């Protein structure tokens, strides 16, 4: 499997391409909390006529490592920074979303990609928003799927942290072998059904996620800090952006997407009916239609 060493940490990445005489732009896909790039494969496959698609797993999720590793003899890793630069970055790595935005910058540097299109989901969409505002010259257009702004509520956030901590702690390996576990696990995220293979893959990604990364990003993605800065980040966007919301999403309700889109004329809102937190899997035809309309 292809890996790139980004800021001292091995990241899994995967190219999806279709043979053509044309030089195509690159679209990079960014997954959400406790997921992996696997659930983007069907969307990427549908866009191969127009784009070379790059999928990767964020630090601590999917097939990427959660912590810095030492290169073993014979390993083939793409190096993105000097030894001195990597040592400094490793010492400062945290689970703040801003750090994940810097991971993305280093990934693109390592793969020598100066400018890309972005399609990002949920927590990954927050990472993408931060990245775009730091490096607007590197992004042609952006699609933020299931994202928005929220208000800080100390009591609600404290309850969320407590519940989230328990969920992350209780992830036995045998969970994925229980009949219907995938269906029960994904019920909160879906309004319309998705293939069983997709449900099983997401459950397995959740089980395999690095403990520190999964717990750390719960505290950093849903926080007072994010509630305060994300309205400013959406307002600052200078890159044409499509914000896709699922009509029945209870993780990031569509109303939060509407509020975010209202802050900036560069942000266009697309509401996908009869879907929840995974509109690209629940109704891929409508999702792709809206994406293609935006890209053209």
C-alpha positions in Angstrom: 0.0 0.0 0.0 1.3 3.5 -0.8 2.3 5.7 2.2 3.7 9.1 2.5 5.5 10.3 5.5 3.9 13.7 6.5 5.4 15.6 9.4 6.9 12.4 10.7 3.7 10.3 10.5 2.9 7.7 7.8 -0.3 8.6 5.9 -2.1 6.2 3.6 -3.0 7.6 0.2 -4.5 6.3 -3.0 -4.7 7.6 -6.6 -7.8 6.8 -8.7 -7.3 7.7 -12.3 -8.8 6.9 -15.7 -6.6 6.6 -18.8 -6.9 9.7 -21.0 -4.8 11.9 -23.3 -6.0 14.9 -21.3 -4.1 16.4 -18.3 -6.8 16.4 -15.7 -7.0 18.5 -12.5 -6.7 16.8 -9.2 -9.6 16.4 -6.7 -8.6 15.4 -3.2 -11.1 13.8 -0.8 -11.1 14.3 2.9 -13.1 12.0 5.3 -14.8 12.8 8.6 -14.3 11.8 12.2 -13.4 8.1 12.8 -13.9 7.3 9.1 -11.5 6.8 6.2 -11.1 7.5 2.5 -12.8 4.2 1.7 -16.3 5.8 1.8 -15.3 8.3 -0.9 -14.3 5.7 -3.5 -17.7 5.5 -5.2 -17.9 9.3 -5.5 -14.4 9.5 -6.8 -15.1 6.7 -9.3 -18.0 8.7 -10.8 -15.8 11.8 -11.3 -12.8 10.1 -13.0 -13.7 11.4 -16.5 -13.1 14.9 -15.3 -10.5 14.5 -12.4 -7.6 12.5 -11.2 -8.8 11.7 -7.7 -6.6 11.5 -4.6 -7.9 9.8 -1.5 -6.0 9.8 1.9 -6.6 8.8 5.5 -6.1 11.6 8.0 -3.6 11.1 10.9 -4.9 8.5 13.3 -7.7 7.2 11.1 -8.2 4.5 8.5 -4.9 3.0 7.4 -2.8 6.0 8.5 -0.7 6.0 11.7 -1.6 8.1 14.7 2.0 8.9 15.8 5.4 9.5 14.3 7.3 6.4 13.2 10.9 5.5 12.4 11.6 4.5 8.8 12.7 0.9 8.7 15.3 -0.4 6.2 13.8 -1.2 2.9 10.6 0.9 3.4 9.6 3.2 0.6 8.1 6.4 1.9 7.7 9.8 0.2 9.5 12.4 2.3 7.9 15.8 2.4 10.3 17.7 4.7 13.9 17.9 5.9 14.9 16.0 9.0 15.1 19.2 11.0 11.7 20.4 9.8 10.1 17.1 10.6 11.6 16.9 14.1 10.2 20.4 14.9 6.7 19.5 13.5 6.6 16.2 15.3 7.2 17.9 18.6 4.2 20.2 18.0 1.7 17.7 16.6 -1.7 17.9 18.3 -5.3 17.0 17.5 -6.3 20.6 16.8 -8.0 20.9 13.4 -5.5 23.5 12.4 -2.8 20.9 12.7 -4.8 18.6 10.4 -4.9 21.5 7.9 -1.1 21.7 8.1 -0.9 17.9 7.6 -2.9 18.4 4.3 -0.5 21.2 3.2 2.5 18.9 3.9 0.8 16.0 2.0 0.3 18.1 -1.1 3.9 19.3 -0.9 5.1 15.8 -0.6 3.1 14.7 -3.7 4.1 17.9 -5.5 0.5 19.1 -6.0 0.5 23.0 -6.1 -3.3 23.4 -6.8 -6.3 21.1 -6.3 -10.0 20.8 -6.0 -11.3 19.7 -2.6 -14.2 17.5 -1.5 -14.4 17.2 2.2 -16.9 15.7 4.7 -18.0 16.6 8.2 -14.9 17.1 10.4 -12.8 16.9 7.3 -14.8 19.8 5.9 -13.8 21.9 8.9 -10.2 20.9 8.3 -10.6 21.9 4.6 -12.1 25.3 5.5 -9.1 26.1 7.7 -6.8 24.9 4.9 -8.5 27.0 2.3 -8.1 30.2 4.3 -4.5 29.5 5.0 -3.6 28.5 1.4 -6.3 29.9 -0.9 -3.9 29.9 -3.8 -3.7 26.1 -3.7 -7.5 25.5 -4.1 -9.5 25.9 -7.3 -12.9 25.1 -5.9 -14.2 23.4 -2.8 -17.1 21.1 -1.9 -17.9 20.9 1.8 -20.3 18.1 2.5 -22.2 18.2 5.8 -20.6 21.2 7.5 -21.8 24.4 9.2 -21.5 26.7 12.2 -22.8 26.0 15.7 -23.1 27.9 19.0 -21.3 27.0 22.1 -23.4 25.4 24.9 -21.3 24.5 27.9 -23.7 22.0 29.3 -24.5 20.3 26.0 -20.8 20.1 25.1 -19.8 18.6 28.5 -22.5 15.9 28.0 -21.2 15.3 24.5 -17.6 14.9 25.7 -18.6 12.4 28.3 -20.7 10.3 25.9 -18.1 10.6 23.2 -15.4 9.4 25.6 -17.3 6.3 26.5 -18.0 5.5 22.8 -14.3 5.8 21.9 -13.3 3.7 24.9 -15.8 0.9 24.2 -14.7 -0.4 20.8 -13.9 -4.1 21.2 -12.6 -5.8 18.1 -15.4 -8.3 18.2 -18.0 -5.6 17.7 -17.8 -5.8 14.0 -18.7 -9.5 14.0 -22.1 -9.0 15.8 -25.0 -9.5 13.4 -26.7 -6.1 12.5 -24.0 -4.2 14.5 -23.2 -2.2 11.3 -26.9 -1.3 10.8 -27.4 -0.2 14.4 -24.2 1.7 14.4 -25.0 3.7 11.3 -28.7 4.3 12.0 -27.9 7.7 13.6 -26.0 8.9 10.5 -28.5 7.8 7.8 -32.0 8.6 6.6 -31.9 6.5 3.4 -30.2 3.1 3.2 -26.7 2.6 1.9 -25.0 -0.7 0.9 -24.1 -3.1 3.7 -20.5 -3.1 2.6 -20.3 0.6 3.2 -21.9 0.3 6.7 -19.5 -2.5 7.6 -16.5 -0.5 6.3 -17.4 2.5 8.4 -17.9 0.4 11.5 -14.5 -1.2 11.0 -12.9 2.2 10.5 -14.4 3.4 13.8 -13.2 0.3 15.6 -9.6 0.6 14.2 -9.2 4.4 14.8 -6.3 5.4 17.0 -7.6 6.1 20.5 -5.8 9.3 21.1 -6.8 10.7 17.7 -10.4 9.7 18.0 -10.7 11.1 21.5 -8.6 14.2 20.8 -10.6 15.2 17.7 -13.9 14.9 19.7 -12.6 17.7 21.9 -11.2 19.8 19.2 -13.8 19.6 16.5 -16.8 20.2 18.8 -15.4 22.9 21.1 -15.8 26.5 22.2 -12.8 27.4 20.1 -14.4 26.0 16.9 -17.7 27.6 17.7 -16.0 30.9 17.9 -13.7 30.7 14.9 -15.7 28.8 12.2 -18.1 31.7 11.5 -15.1 33.9 10.8 -13.5 31.1 8.7 -16.6 30.8 6.5 -16.9 34.5 6.2 -13.3 34.7 5.0 -13.5 32.1 2.2 -12.4 33.5 -1.2 -12.6 30.3 -3.1 -15.9 29.2 -4.8 -17.4 26.8 -2.4 -20.4 24.4 -2.5 -21.8 23.5 0.9 -23.9 20.3 0.7 -26.3 19.5 3.4 -28.5 16.4 4.1 -32.1 17.3 4.7 -32.4 15.1 7.8 -28.9 15.2 9.1 -29.0 15.2 12.9 -25.2 15.2 13.3 -24.7 18.6 11.5 -28.3 19.8 10.8 -29.0 21.5 7.5 -29.8 24.7 9.3 -26.2 25.0 10.5 -25.1 24.8 6.8 -27.6 27.5 5.9 -26.1 29.8 8.6 -22.6 29.2 7.3 -23.6 29.8 3.6 -25.3 33.0 4.5 -22.0 34.5 5.7 -20.4 34.5 2.3 -21.5 35.1 -1.2 -18.8 32.7 -2.4 -20.6 29.8 -0.6 -23.5 28.1 -2.4 -25.8 25.8 -0.5 -27.2 22.6 -1.9 -29.8 20.7 0.2 -30.1 17.0 -0.7 -33.7 15.7 0.1 -34.2 12.5 2.0 -30.6 12.1 3.1 -28.8 12.6 6.4 -25.1 12.7 7.2 -23.9 10.8 4.1 -25.8 12.3 1.1 -23.1 11.1 -1.3 -23.9 7.5 -0.4 -27.6 7.8 0.4 -28.5 9.6 -2.9 -25.4 9.5 -5.1 -27.3 10.5 -8.3 -28.6 13.8 -6.8 -25.4 14.5 -5.0 -23.3 14.1 -8.1 -25.7 16.2 -10.2 -25.3 19.1 -7.8 -21.6 18.7 -7.6 -21.2 18.7 -11.4 -23.5 21.7 -11.8 -21.2 23.6 -9.3 -18.0 22.4 -10.9 -19.1 23.5 -14.4 
